[in-house]
Amino acid sequence: MLHGVIENFGFIPAGDAFLLAGIYGAATLVVFLLCRWYYRNTVKAALMSAFIMVVYLFFGAIHDFLLRHLPFIGKYSVLLTLLLVLLLTAGYRLKRAGPLLRLVLLLNIVFGLYMLIDGVQLGARLIHPPANKLAIQRPGYAYLPVQQAQKPDIYFLIFDEYASSLALQQNYGYHNTLDSLLEAQQFHVQPKSYSNYSFTPLSTASILNMSYLRGLQTGDTISVPDFNYCLSLIKNNEVIRFLSELGYDIKNYSTFDLAGAPATSIETLLPLKTKLITSNTLLSRMTRDMAWVFFKGPLAKWFYDPFNGARRINKKILDDLQEQSARKGAHPVFVYGHIYMPHGPYLYDSAGRLNEPRFAVNPDSAHKPGAYLGYLAYANKEIMKLVTAIRHNTQNKAAIILMGDHGFRYHEKQYLHQNYQNLNAVYLPGGDYHQLYDSITCVNQFRTVLNSLFGQSIPLLKDSTVFLTGMQ
C-alpha cells in the first residue's frame, strides 16, 4: 500500500488509502489464521501468508514483466498453472521443513528496508511534491468581456471511441446515418475531424484546455503516471476556468473530477481512486482479462461482472443528463457528460438486444469491427434520444457539443490515422458556424465554440496529431 501511494502520489486520498490498507490487512490476517490452523506453527504460517499475499498483490507487475520478456510463460494458462504448482510445492515443503528463523530474519530485513526506502520517499514527496510532468500552454491572450445575454447553457457530450462517419465508410464500408439525423436537428457536422491523441485522458485534457500537452512528443510511450497527470489537467482546465468566471455553474456527469464538481458517484465496494493500486492485483487482472470465461456456470453469480457495471454507469449518466436538461437554475450551466459507448464492452447489438456477456467482454470481440458497429448503431439511438431531450427541455437555447474523444482503435498500432478520426458535431443556438471547419482537430474545438458563442478572438492552433506508440 505504501509503495502504491508513492507511485500514485497525490491521486489517492489518504482516507481511501487507509481504508484499503485496513481491508488488505484484514484479508492477510484471515490468510495467516488459516495457515496457522494448518501448520500449527506461527513461523511457517507467516511465511506461507507472505508468499500468498505477495503473489496476489504484485501479480500485475509479475505478469507484465513476463509478457515483456517471457511471453509464453506470461500466458494465463501457463502462469496460473506454474503459480499453483509453486504454491502446492512450497506448502508441502514448508510442512516438512525444520526451523526457518534465518529465512524469516532475512525477509524481515528485506521488507524493513523496502519500508524504510518507501517511507523516506513518501516524506520527500510530502515536503517537495513532484511537478506534473505534463503541462499545457496557458493562453497568452486576454478574454473579451461577455454580455449576460450571450451566456447559453452548454452541453459537452463525449461518446467514447465514436469514430467519424467518414472513417466508418472508408475503413469498413459502413454507412452511418447519424450525421444526417443531427443535421436535421440543425447541428453542424465536421466530417473530417480528428483527435490529437488516441487515449481518452490525454485527449480529454487537451480538449478542455484548448492546448497540446507539453511533455509528450510523437513516438513517446506513455505510462500510468502520465494518465494520472492528465487527471490533474482535466480537473483544473481552462474551459472551466473561463466559464466559471462568467458565472457558469459546472455540472459533471463523468468519471473525471472537475474543479468544484467531483466525478459522478459510481457504487463500488472500494473507493474509486484506489483502483490505481487494486488494478494490479490478481483478482483485478483476472477480472479484466478473463471475466468473460465465468459468465456461464456456477461461478457466474460470484464473479465480478464488468458487463453489468458498464451498463449501470452508462444508464446513470444518460439519465442524469436528461434530468439536468429539465432543471431551471438561476445561472447558466456547463454540463459535461462522458458516456462509455460505443467503446467496449459491446453491450448491445444494432437492434437494441443485449449481447451475451461472454461475447461483450471477451477481449477477442474488441478486434471485431462488427461488434463495434452493432453497438454504434445502438449508441446512435441513445444519442438522438439525448440531444432531442436536451433541445426540447432547453427550448433549443442550449449549445451542444457532441464528440468522440478519438476514433475506433481497431488496430493495435497507434500510428494509424483511423484511430484518430472522431465524431464531431455542434449545435449553436444562433446558428453561427462560420468558424467551424471540416478538418478541425479537438484542440481547436472550444477555441472556435467560445469565439462563436462569446465573441472572443482566441487564435487557432495548428491542427496535428501526436502519434504515441502505446503504453508501458
C-alpha positions as CSV (number, residue, x, y, z in Angstrom):
1,M,0.0,0.0,0.0
2,L,2.8,2.4,0.9
3,H,4.5,1.7,-2.4
4,G,1.2,2.2,-4.3
5,V,0.6,5.5,-2.7
6,I,4.1,6.7,-3.7
7,E,3.7,5.5,-7.3
8,N,0.4,7.4,-7.5
9,F,1.3,10.3,-5.2
10,G,-1.4,13.0,-5.0
11,F,-4.1,10.9,-6.7
12,I,-5.3,8.7,-3.8
13,P,-6.9,10.5,-0.8
14,A,-5.3,9.5,2.5
15,G,-8.6,8.2,3.9
16,D,-9.2,5.9,0.9
17,A,-5.6,4.6,1.2
18,F,-6.1,3.8,4.9
19,L,-9.4,2.1,4.2
20,L,-7.8,-0.1,1.5
21,A,-4.8,-0.8,3.8
22,G,-7.2,-1.9,6.5
23,I,-9.1,-4.2,4.1
24,Y,-5.8,-5.8,2.9
25,G,-4.6,-6.1,6.5
26,A,-7.8,-7.9,7.5
27,A,-7.5,-10.2,4.5
28,T,-3.9,-11.0,5.3
29,L,-4.9,-11.8,8.9
30,V,-7.5,-14.3,7.7
31,V,-5.0,-16.0,5.4
32,F,-2.5,-16.1,8.3
33,L,-5.0,-17.7,10.7
34,L,-6.0,-20.3,8.1
35,C,-2.3,-21.1,7.6
36,R,-1.7,-21.2,11.3
37,W,-4.5,-23.7,11.7
38,Y,-3.0,-25.9,9.0
39,Y,0.7,-25.7,10.1
40,R,0.2,-25.4,13.8
41,N,3.3,-23.2,13.6
42,T,3.4,-19.4,13.6
43,V,6.6,-19.0,11.6
44,K,5.5,-21.4,8.8
45,A,2.1,-19.7,8.7
46,A,3.7,-16.3,8.4
47,L,5.9,-17.5,5.5
48,M,3.1,-19.0,3.6
49,S,0.9,-16.0,4.2
50,A,3.7,-13.7,2.9
51,F,4.0,-15.9,-0.2
52,I,0.3,-15.9,-1.0
53,M,-0.1,-12.1,-0.5
54,V,3.0,-11.2,-2.5
55,V,1.7,-13.2,-5.4
56,Y,-1.8,-11.7,-5.1
57,L,-0.8,-8.1,-4.6
58,F,2.1,-8.0,-7.1
59,F,0.5,-10.2,-9.7
60,G,0.2,-7.3,-12.2
61,A,3.9,-6.5,-12.0
62,I,4.9,-10.1,-12.3
63,H,2.5,-10.6,-15.3
64,D,3.7,-7.5,-17.1
65,F,7.3,-8.5,-16.7
66,L,6.8,-12.0,-18.1
67,L,4.7,-10.7,-21.0
68,R,7.6,-8.4,-22.0
69,H,10.4,-10.8,-21.5
70,L,9.0,-14.3,-21.5
71,P,5.6,-14.1,-23.3
72,F,4.9,-17.8,-23.3
73,I,5.1,-18.0,-19.5
74,G,3.1,-14.8,-19.3
75,K,0.0,-16.6,-20.8
76,Y,-2.6,-17.1,-18.1
77,S,-2.9,-20.8,-18.7
78,V,0.8,-21.3,-18.2
79,L,1.4,-18.7,-15.4
80,L,-1.5,-19.7,-13.3
81,T,-0.6,-23.3,-13.6
82,L,3.0,-22.5,-12.5
83,L,1.8,-20.4,-9.6
84,L,-0.5,-23.2,-8.4
85,V,2.3,-25.8,-8.7
86,L,4.7,-23.5,-6.9
87,L,2.1,-22.8,-4.1
88,L,1.4,-26.6,-3.6
89,T,5.1,-27.4,-3.7
90,A,6.0,-24.6,-1.2
91,G,3.2,-25.6,1.0
92,Y,4.3,-29.3,1.1
93,R,8.0,-28.5,1.6
94,L,7.1,-26.0,4.3
95,K,5.1,-28.6,6.2
96,R,8.1,-30.9,6.4
97,A,10.7,-28.2,6.9
98,G,12.5,-27.6,10.2
99,P,13.1,-24.2,11.9
100,L,13.3,-21.3,9.4
101,L,14.3,-18.5,11.6
102,R,17.2,-17.4,9.4
103,L,14.8,-17.1,6.4
104,V,12.3,-15.1,8.5
105,L,15.1,-12.8,9.6
106,L,16.3,-12.3,6.1
107,L,12.7,-11.5,4.8
108,N,12.1,-9.1,7.7
109,I,15.3,-7.2,6.9
110,V,14.4,-7.0,3.2
111,F,10.8,-5.9,3.9
112,G,12.1,-3.5,6.6
113,L,14.5,-1.9,4.1
114,Y,11.8,-1.6,1.5
115,M,9.5,0.1,4.1
116,L,12.3,2.4,5.1
117,I,13.1,3.4,1.5
118,D,9.5,4.0,0.6
119,G,8.9,5.9,3.9
120,V,11.8,8.3,3.0
121,Q,10.4,8.7,-0.5
122,L,7.0,9.5,0.9
123,G,8.4,12.0,3.3
124,A,10.4,13.7,0.5
125,R,7.3,13.9,-1.7
126,L,5.2,15.4,1.1
127,I,7.9,18.1,1.6
128,H,8.5,18.7,-2.1
129,P,5.6,17.4,-4.2
130,P,6.8,16.3,-7.6
131,A,5.9,18.6,-10.5
132,N,3.4,17.5,-13.1
133,K,5.4,16.0,-16.0
134,L,2.7,17.2,-18.4
135,A,1.6,20.7,-18.8
136,I,-0.5,22.9,-21.1
137,Q,0.3,26.2,-22.8
138,R,-1.6,28.8,-20.9
139,P,-3.3,31.3,-23.2
140,G,-1.2,34.3,-24.0
141,Y,-4.2,36.4,-24.9
142,A,-6.9,38.3,-22.9
143,Y,-10.5,37.3,-23.0
144,L,-13.0,39.9,-24.1
145,P,-16.0,41.0,-22.0
146,V,-19.1,39.0,-22.4
147,Q,-22.7,40.3,-22.2
148,Q,-25.2,38.4,-20.0
149,A,-27.4,37.7,-23.0
150,Q,-24.5,35.8,-24.6
151,K,-24.5,33.0,-21.9
152,P,-26.4,30.0,-23.1
153,D,-26.3,26.6,-21.3
154,I,-23.5,24.4,-22.8
155,Y,-23.7,20.6,-23.0
156,F,-20.3,19.0,-23.8
157,L,-21.1,15.3,-24.6
158,I,-18.3,12.8,-25.2
159,F,-19.3,9.4,-26.6
160,D,-16.1,7.4,-26.0
161,E,-14.3,6.0,-29.1
162,Y,-17.0,7.2,-31.5
163,A,-15.4,7.3,-35.0
164,S,-16.4,9.8,-37.7
165,S,-18.9,8.7,-40.4
166,L,-16.1,9.3,-43.0
167,A,-13.8,6.8,-41.2
168,L,-16.6,4.2,-40.9
169,Q,-17.3,4.5,-44.6
170,Q,-13.7,4.5,-45.7
171,N,-12.5,1.7,-43.5
172,Y,-15.5,-0.6,-43.1
173,G,-17.9,0.4,-45.8
174,Y,-20.4,1.3,-43.1
175,H,-23.0,4.0,-43.9
176,N,-23.7,5.9,-40.7
177,T,-27.0,7.7,-40.6
178,L,-26.1,9.8,-37.5
179,D,-24.8,12.8,-39.4
180,S,-28.0,13.3,-41.4
181,L,-30.1,12.9,-38.3
182,L,-28.0,15.5,-36.5
183,E,-28.1,17.9,-39.5
184,A,-31.9,17.6,-39.5
185,Q,-31.7,18.9,-35.9
186,Q,-29.7,21.9,-37.1
187,F,-26.3,20.5,-36.0
188,H,-23.2,21.4,-37.9
189,V,-21.1,18.2,-38.6
190,Q,-17.3,18.4,-39.1
191,P,-16.8,15.2,-41.2
192,K,-13.0,15.2,-41.4
193,S,-12.4,15.9,-37.7
194,Y,-9.8,14.0,-35.9
195,S,-8.4,13.9,-32.3
196,N,-4.9,15.0,-31.3
197,Y,-4.4,11.9,-29.1
198,S,-5.8,8.4,-29.2
199,F,-6.1,7.8,-25.4
200,T,-9.1,9.2,-23.5
201,P,-7.3,11.0,-20.6
202,L,-4.9,12.7,-22.9
203,S,-7.5,13.7,-25.4
204,T,-9.9,15.0,-22.8
205,A,-7.2,17.0,-21.1
206,S,-6.2,18.6,-24.4
207,I,-9.8,19.4,-25.4
208,L,-10.7,21.0,-22.1
209,N,-7.5,23.0,-22.0
210,M,-7.7,24.0,-25.7
211,S,-4.0,23.1,-25.9
212,Y,-1.5,20.4,-26.7
213,L,0.1,18.6,-23.8
214,R,3.6,19.7,-23.2
215,G,5.9,16.9,-22.1
216,L,4.7,14.4,-24.7
217,Q,6.1,14.1,-28.2
218,T,5.3,11.9,-31.2
219,G,6.9,8.5,-30.7
220,D,6.7,8.6,-26.9
221,T,5.4,5.7,-24.8
222,I,3.0,6.8,-22.1
223,S,2.7,5.3,-18.6
224,V,0.2,5.1,-15.8
225,P,1.7,8.2,-14.1
226,D,1.1,10.1,-17.4
227,F,-2.6,9.2,-17.2
228,N,-2.6,10.4,-13.6
229,Y,-1.0,13.7,-14.6
230,C,-3.8,14.2,-17.1
231,L,-6.4,13.8,-14.4
232,S,-5.0,17.0,-12.8
233,L,-5.1,18.8,-16.1
234,I,-8.7,17.7,-16.6
235,K,-9.7,18.8,-13.1
236,N,-8.3,22.3,-13.4
237,N,-8.9,23.0,-17.0
238,E,-9.0,26.3,-19.0
239,V,-12.6,25.9,-20.3
240,I,-13.9,25.5,-16.7
241,R,-11.9,28.5,-15.5
242,F,-13.2,30.7,-18.3
243,L,-16.8,29.7,-17.8
244,S,-16.7,29.9,-14.0
245,E,-15.5,33.5,-14.2
246,L,-18.6,34.2,-16.4
247,G,-20.8,32.8,-13.6
248,Y,-21.5,29.4,-15.0
249,D,-22.4,26.5,-12.7
250,I,-20.4,23.4,-13.5
251,K,-22.3,20.1,-13.7
252,N,-20.2,16.9,-14.1
253,Y,-21.6,13.6,-15.3
254,S,-18.4,11.7,-15.9
255,T,-15.8,9.7,-14.1
256,F,-13.3,12.6,-14.2
257,D,-13.1,15.2,-11.4
258,L,-13.7,18.8,-12.4
259,A,-12.8,21.7,-10.1
260,G,-15.8,22.2,-7.8
261,A,-17.7,19.3,-9.4
262,P,-16.5,15.8,-8.4
263,A,-16.9,12.7,-10.6
264,T,-20.2,11.0,-10.9
265,S,-20.6,8.7,-8.0
266,I,-20.5,5.0,-9.1
267,E,-21.3,2.4,-6.4
268,T,-18.3,0.2,-5.8
269,L,-17.0,-1.9,-2.9
270,L,-13.8,0.1,-2.7
271,P,-13.2,3.9,-3.2
272,L,-12.9,4.5,-7.0
273,K,-9.4,6.0,-6.9
274,T,-7.9,3.1,-5.1
275,K,-8.2,1.2,-8.4
276,L,-4.8,2.8,-9.2
277,I,-3.5,0.2,-6.7
278,T,-6.1,-2.6,-6.8
279,S,-6.0,-2.8,-10.6
280,N,-2.7,-4.7,-10.5
281,T,-3.8,-7.4,-8.0
282,L,-4.5,-11.0,-9.1
283,L,-8.3,-10.7,-8.9
284,S,-8.4,-7.4,-10.8
285,R,-6.2,-8.6,-13.6
286,M,-8.2,-11.8,-14.0
287,T,-11.5,-9.8,-13.9
288,R,-10.2,-7.5,-16.6
289,D,-8.7,-10.3,-18.9
290,M,-10.7,-13.4,-18.1
291,A,-14.1,-12.5,-16.5
292,W,-15.9,-13.4,-19.7
293,V,-14.9,-17.1,-19.1
294,F,-17.0,-17.2,-15.9
295,F,-20.3,-15.6,-17.2
296,K,-21.8,-19.1,-17.5
297,G,-21.6,-21.8,-14.9
298,P,-21.5,-21.9,-11.2
299,L,-19.0,-19.1,-10.8
300,A,-21.1,-16.5,-12.8
301,K,-23.0,-15.0,-9.8
302,W,-19.9,-14.9,-7.6
303,F,-17.5,-13.4,-10.1
304,Y,-17.4,-9.6,-10.6
305,D,-19.3,-8.6,-13.7
306,P,-17.9,-5.7,-15.7
307,F,-20.7,-6.1,-18.1
308,N,-23.4,-5.0,-15.7
309,G,-21.1,-2.4,-14.3
310,A,-20.7,-0.7,-17.7
311,R,-24.4,-0.8,-18.3
312,R,-25.1,0.8,-14.9
313,I,-22.6,3.6,-15.4
314,N,-23.9,4.5,-18.9
315,K,-27.5,4.4,-17.8
316,K,-26.9,6.6,-14.8
317,I,-25.0,9.2,-16.9
318,L,-27.6,9.3,-19.7
319,D,-30.5,9.5,-17.2
320,D,-28.7,12.3,-15.2
321,L,-28.0,14.3,-18.4
322,Q,-31.7,14.2,-19.4
323,E,-32.8,15.2,-15.9
324,Q,-30.3,18.0,-15.8
325,S,-31.6,19.5,-19.0
326,A,-35.1,19.7,-17.4
327,R,-33.8,21.7,-14.5
328,K,-34.1,25.5,-14.4
329,G,-31.4,27.4,-12.5
330,A,-30.5,31.0,-11.7
331,H,-27.2,30.7,-13.5
332,P,-26.2,29.3,-16.9
333,V,-24.7,25.8,-16.7
334,F,-21.8,24.0,-18.3
335,V,-22.7,20.3,-18.4
336,Y,-20.0,17.7,-19.1
337,G,-21.2,14.1,-19.9
338,H,-18.8,11.3,-20.8
339,I,-20.6,8.1,-21.9
340,Y,-18.7,4.9,-22.5
341,M,-20.2,3.9,-25.8
342,P,-19.6,2.7,-28.5
343,H,-16.4,1.8,-26.6
344,G,-16.3,-1.8,-25.4
345,P,-17.6,-3.8,-23.7
346,Y,-20.1,-4.0,-26.6
347,L,-23.3,-4.3,-24.6
348,Y,-26.0,-4.2,-27.3
349,D,-26.4,-5.1,-30.9
350,S,-27.8,-2.9,-33.7
351,A,-31.4,-4.0,-32.9
352,G,-31.0,-3.0,-29.2
353,R,-30.8,-6.6,-28.0
354,L,-28.5,-7.2,-25.1
355,N,-25.4,-9.1,-26.2
356,E,-24.3,-12.2,-24.4
357,P,-22.0,-11.1,-21.6
358,R,-19.4,-13.7,-22.6
359,F,-19.3,-12.0,-26.1
360,A,-19.5,-8.4,-24.9
361,V,-16.5,-8.5,-22.6
362,N,-14.4,-11.1,-24.5
363,P,-11.1,-9.4,-25.5
364,D,-11.4,-11.1,-28.9
365,S,-14.6,-9.1,-29.7
366,A,-12.6,-5.9,-29.4
367,H,-10.9,-6.9,-32.6
368,K,-14.1,-7.5,-34.5
369,P,-15.5,-4.3,-36.2
370,G,-18.9,-6.0,-36.5
371,A,-19.4,-5.9,-32.7
372,Y,-18.3,-2.3,-32.6
373,L,-20.6,-1.3,-35.4
374,G,-23.6,-3.0,-33.9
375,Y,-23.0,-1.2,-30.6
376,L,-22.5,2.1,-32.5
377,A,-25.9,1.7,-34.1
378,Y,-27.4,1.3,-30.7
379,A,-25.5,4.3,-29.5
380,N,-27.0,6.4,-32.3
381,K,-30.4,5.8,-30.8
382,E,-29.3,6.9,-27.4
383,I,-27.5,10.0,-28.8
384,M,-30.6,11.1,-30.7
385,K,-32.8,10.5,-27.7
386,L,-30.5,12.5,-25.5
387,V,-30.0,15.5,-27.9
388,T,-33.7,15.6,-28.7
389,A,-34.5,15.8,-25.0
390,I,-31.9,18.5,-24.3
391,R,-33.1,20.6,-27.2
392,H,-36.7,20.2,-26.1
393,N,-36.1,20.9,-22.4
394,T,-34.0,23.9,-23.1
395,Q,-36.2,25.2,-25.9
396,N,-33.3,25.0,-28.4
397,K,-31.4,27.6,-26.4
398,A,-28.5,25.4,-25.2
399,A,-25.3,24.8,-27.1
400,I,-24.5,21.2,-27.6
401,I,-21.0,19.9,-28.4
402,L,-21.1,16.2,-29.4
403,M,-17.8,14.4,-29.9
404,G,-15.9,11.2,-29.9
405,D,-12.6,11.6,-27.9
406,H,-10.8,9.5,-30.5
407,G,-11.6,7.1,-33.3
408,F,-12.1,3.4,-33.3
409,R,-8.9,1.7,-32.2
410,Y,-9.3,-1.5,-34.1
411,H,-5.7,-1.9,-35.0
412,E,-3.1,-2.1,-32.2
413,K,-0.5,0.2,-33.9
414,Q,-1.3,3.6,-32.6
415,Y,0.1,5.5,-35.6
416,L,-2.8,4.5,-37.9
417,H,-4.9,7.6,-38.9
418,Q,-8.2,5.9,-38.4
419,N,-7.6,5.7,-34.6
420,Y,-7.9,9.5,-34.5
421,Q,-10.9,10.1,-36.9
422,N,-13.7,11.1,-34.5
423,L,-17.3,12.2,-34.4
424,N,-17.7,15.9,-34.2
425,A,-21.0,17.8,-34.3
426,V,-22.0,21.1,-32.8
427,Y,-25.4,22.8,-32.3
428,L,-25.3,26.6,-31.6
429,P,-28.5,28.4,-30.8
430,G,-27.6,31.3,-33.0
431,G,-26.6,29.1,-35.9
432,D,-23.2,30.9,-36.3
433,Y,-21.0,28.1,-37.6
434,H,-18.6,30.1,-39.8
435,Q,-15.6,29.4,-37.5
436,L,-16.0,25.7,-37.6
437,Y,-14.3,23.8,-40.4
438,D,-14.4,20.2,-41.8
439,S,-10.9,19.1,-40.7
440,I,-10.8,20.6,-37.2
441,T,-9.0,18.8,-34.5
442,C,-10.0,18.6,-30.9
443,V,-7.5,21.1,-29.6
444,N,-9.4,23.8,-31.5
445,Q,-12.9,22.7,-30.7
446,F,-13.5,25.0,-27.7
447,R,-11.5,27.8,-29.3
448,T,-14.0,28.0,-32.2
449,V,-17.0,27.5,-29.9
450,L,-16.0,30.1,-27.4
451,N,-15.3,32.5,-30.3
452,S,-18.7,31.9,-31.8
453,L,-20.7,32.0,-28.5
454,F,-19.0,34.8,-26.7
455,G,-17.5,37.0,-29.4
456,Q,-13.9,36.0,-28.4
457,S,-10.9,36.2,-30.7
458,I,-9.0,33.2,-29.5
459,P,-6.4,32.2,-32.1
460,L,-6.4,28.7,-33.5
461,L,-3.5,26.3,-33.2
462,K,-2.0,24.2,-36.0
463,D,-4.0,21.0,-36.4
464,S,-1.8,18.0,-36.0
465,T,-1.8,14.5,-34.4
466,V,0.5,13.3,-31.7
467,F,1.3,9.7,-32.5
468,L,2.1,7.8,-29.3
469,T,3.5,4.3,-29.6
470,G,1.4,2.8,-26.8
471,M,1.6,2.2,-23.0
472,Q,4.4,0.8,-20.9
